[in-house]
Amino acid sequence: MRVKFKKLNPGIGINIPAPAYATVGAAGIDLAAAIREPVVVHPQGRAMIPSGLAVDIPDSDLVGLVFPRSGLAAKYGITMANAVGVIDSDYKGEIICPVQNNGQIPYEIKPGDRIAQLVFVPVLQVEIEYTDQLTKSDRGDGGFGSTGR
């Protein structure tokens, strides 16, 4: 499948890495920080980091999901403030990454640093139907922690 990207920052592919899969088996396309100057994200702080890109998702059967990079999360506590960003097929604006520092020390994001990954996933839109009775299951309405540790 071909998906079109629009470069909103002229540095994409020059001094800011172009969106790309890091390996043949990668599920996510790396997104880089399209910033001019480094940005320091303090512990428990957030920063809105632009990707310099917009994406033209061809139809509503596909969604772009923006995930944190696992290495940044594991090593430094750097993640996405919204956990996972949803890029709907009708959104044509810039992909912005709300980076959050859950670590103990300030983290500096430099221009061109890979900060997130974009994964394309099929979507099924459903018709909403109201009912007074849901199908029974073993779990029922058991909520958080109801299936064990």
Beta strands, then each sheet from edge to edge (+ up, - down):
strand 1: 4-7
strand 2: 20-21
strand 3: 29-32
strand 4: 39-41
strand 5: 46-56
strand 6: 62-68
strand 7: 78-80
strand 8: 85-87
strand 9: 94-101
strand 10: 107-109
strand 11: 114-122
sheet 1: 1+ 5- 9+ 7-
sheet 2: 2+ 3- 11+ 6- 8+
sheet 3: 4+ 10-
end
